[in-house]
Amino acid sequence: MTILFNTDKTINGNERGQSYFTSMIEEGLRNYESHITRVEAHVSDENGKKEGIKDMRCLLETRIAGKQPIAVSCQDDTVELAVSGAIDKLTASLETIIGKMHNHKPV
């Protein structure tokens, strides 16, 4: 499973931060890594440099082997909360998709 982490120009995308969030995504998706080929994380500040409530956004685009890519997003007050929320949404979607794949396999 390859993870690409991207930030917009208003968020510091330093190597330490990228490593932290990449590890967070890897850990959150560990149970599904055999089905996932790639995850692209896009983190942005929706208000730019202005202050705001729930203005940090994380979009996770995930490629599942043999399926169309899926995308989920979450907005929250901090980058960490936005990434965590997006991981939660993605795991719920993956549970449904992978469950259906297992239930519809030919015997």
C-alpha positions as CSV (number, residue, x, y, z in Angstrom):
1,M,0.0,0.0,0.0
2,T,1.5,3.3,-1.1
3,I,0.6,6.5,0.7
4,L,1.1,9.9,-0.8
5,F,0.6,12.9,1.5
6,N,-0.1,16.3,0.0
7,T,-0.7,19.7,1.6
8,D,-1.8,23.1,0.3
9,K,0.5,26.1,0.5
10,T,-0.9,27.3,3.8
11,I,-0.1,24.1,5.7
12,N,3.5,23.2,6.6
13,G,4.1,19.9,4.9
14,N,7.5,19.2,6.5
15,E,9.0,15.7,6.5
16,R,8.3,15.0,10.2
17,G,4.6,15.9,9.8
18,Q,4.3,13.9,6.6
19,S,5.8,10.9,8.4
20,Y,3.4,11.3,11.4
21,F,0.3,11.5,9.2
22,T,1.5,8.7,6.9
23,S,2.0,6.5,9.9
24,M,-1.5,7.5,11.2
25,I,-3.1,6.5,7.9
26,E,-1.1,3.2,7.7
27,E,-2.2,2.3,11.2
28,G,-5.8,3.2,10.6
29,L,-6.0,1.1,7.4
30,R,-3.9,-1.8,8.6
31,N,-6.8,-4.3,8.4
32,Y,-7.5,-3.4,4.8
33,E,-3.9,-3.0,3.4
34,S,-4.2,-6.3,1.4
35,H,-7.0,-4.7,-0.6
36,I,-5.6,-1.2,-1.1
37,T,-3.0,-0.4,-3.7
38,R,-2.7,3.4,-3.0
39,V,-4.0,6.2,-0.8
40,E,-3.6,9.8,-1.6
41,A,-4.1,12.2,1.3
42,H,-4.8,15.9,0.4
43,V,-4.8,18.2,3.4
44,S,-5.9,21.8,3.1
45,D,-6.9,24.9,5.1
46,E,-10.3,25.9,3.6
47,N,-10.0,29.5,4.9
48,G,-6.4,30.0,4.0
49,K,-4.6,32.1,6.6
50,K,-7.8,33.3,8.1
51,E,-9.1,31.7,11.3
52,G,-12.2,29.6,11.2
53,I,-14.1,26.7,12.8
54,K,-13.6,23.3,11.2
55,D,-11.5,24.8,8.4
56,M,-8.9,22.0,8.1
57,R,-9.9,19.5,5.4
58,C,-8.5,16.0,4.7
59,L,-9.5,14.2,1.5
60,L,-8.5,10.6,1.3
61,E,-8.6,9.1,-2.2
62,T,-8.2,5.3,-2.1
63,R,-7.6,2.8,-4.8
64,I,-8.8,-0.7,-4.2
65,A,-7.5,-3.5,-6.3
66,G,-10.1,-4.3,-9.0
67,K,-12.5,-1.5,-8.0
68,Q,-13.1,2.1,-8.8
69,P,-11.3,4.6,-6.5
70,I,-13.3,5.9,-3.5
71,A,-12.9,9.3,-1.8
72,V,-13.9,10.5,1.6
73,S,-13.3,13.8,3.3
74,C,-13.6,15.3,6.8
75,Q,-13.3,18.9,8.0
76,D,-12.3,19.7,11.6
77,D,-10.5,22.2,13.7
78,T,-7.0,20.7,13.4
79,V,-5.2,18.7,10.7
80,E,-4.9,15.7,13.1
81,L,-8.7,15.7,13.8
82,A,-9.5,16.0,10.0
83,V,-7.1,13.1,9.1
84,S,-8.5,11.0,11.9
85,G,-12.1,11.7,10.9
86,A,-11.3,10.9,7.3
87,I,-9.7,7.6,8.3
88,D,-12.8,6.7,10.3
89,K,-15.1,7.4,7.3
90,L,-12.8,5.5,5.0
91,T,-12.7,2.4,7.2
92,A,-16.5,2.4,7.4
93,S,-16.7,2.6,3.5
94,L,-14.0,-0.1,3.1
95,E,-15.8,-2.4,5.6
96,T,-18.9,-2.2,3.4
97,I,-17.1,-2.5,0.1
98,I,-14.9,-5.4,1.2
99,G,-17.7,-7.1,2.9
100,K,-19.7,-7.1,-0.3
101,M,-16.7,-8.4,-2.2
102,H,-16.5,-11.4,0.1
103,N,-20.2,-12.1,0.1
104,H,-20.4,-12.1,-3.7
105,K,-17.5,-14.4,-4.5
106,P,-18.4,-17.4,-6.6
107,V,-18.3,-20.7,-4.9
